[in-house]
Amino acid sequence: MRVTRAPAAVRRREVEGLRKFGLTDRDILDTVEVISYFNYINRVADALGIDPEPEMRQAFQRWRKHKAAELPRSKKEIRR
């Protein structure tokens, strides 16, 4: 998620952590490239007003419903 939201915030220790799980430099590069391309192409589609395919729209609606259930219901819950 950090590559998507704050790519400049990725630190060496995080990359080292991936290596500890057995990822090679090539694995890490491939992963970053796929994530980056996905982010890029979504922004292009959004900027051009391209509607997602019906199955993607349905998947997004399911995800949004699930996420909404996780959100705090009041300001008191936010402060906890």
N, C-alpha and C positions, 0 to 999 in steps of 0.2 A: 504494500500500500504506500510505502514511503516513496517508491520510485514514481508513483502517480501523483501524489500530492505535494511532495517536497523532495524532488530528486537530488538537489544540491545538499540535502541534509543527510544523505547516505554516507556512512562513515566506514573507514577501513575495518573496524572491529565487526561491523555487520557482514561485510564480505567474508572476513575470516570465519565468522560463525557459519556461513553457508559452506565453506570449505570443510569445516569440522563435521558437517553432515554428509560429506562425500562428494559435493559438487565440485567439478573442475572449473578452471577459468572459462573454458568454452561453454560449459553448462550455464554459468552465471551470465556470460555475455549473451548467449541465446535467450535467456530469460528476460534480461533487460531489453533486448531488441524487440521481443514479442510484446512485452508490456508497453514499450514506447510506441510501437507501431499501432497497437490497439488504441492507445490514447490519442494519437495523431489522427487516425482515420475517423474516430468518433467525433473529434472536434471539426474536422472537415465536413462530415455529414451534418452536424448540428449547424455549422455556419451556412451551409447551402440549403438548409431546411428539408433535408431528406428524411422522410418518415421511415422508421424501422419496419422490418418485415413483421407480419402479424404475430409470429411465434415469439419474436423478441419483445414486442409490445406486451404480450401476455406474461412473459417471464419477468419483465420489469414491474408490471402491476403486482405480481405475486411477491416480488422482492420488496417493493414499497410497502405493501400491506404488512409483511413480516417486520420490516424495520419500524413502521409506525407503532406496532405493538410493543416494541422495545423502548420507545421514547418515554421520558418522564411525563406524567400526567399534570403536574403542577410545578410552580416555582419552588415549592418546598422540596420536592424530589430532586430538583436540579442542584440545590445547595448541599445535599447529602453527600 
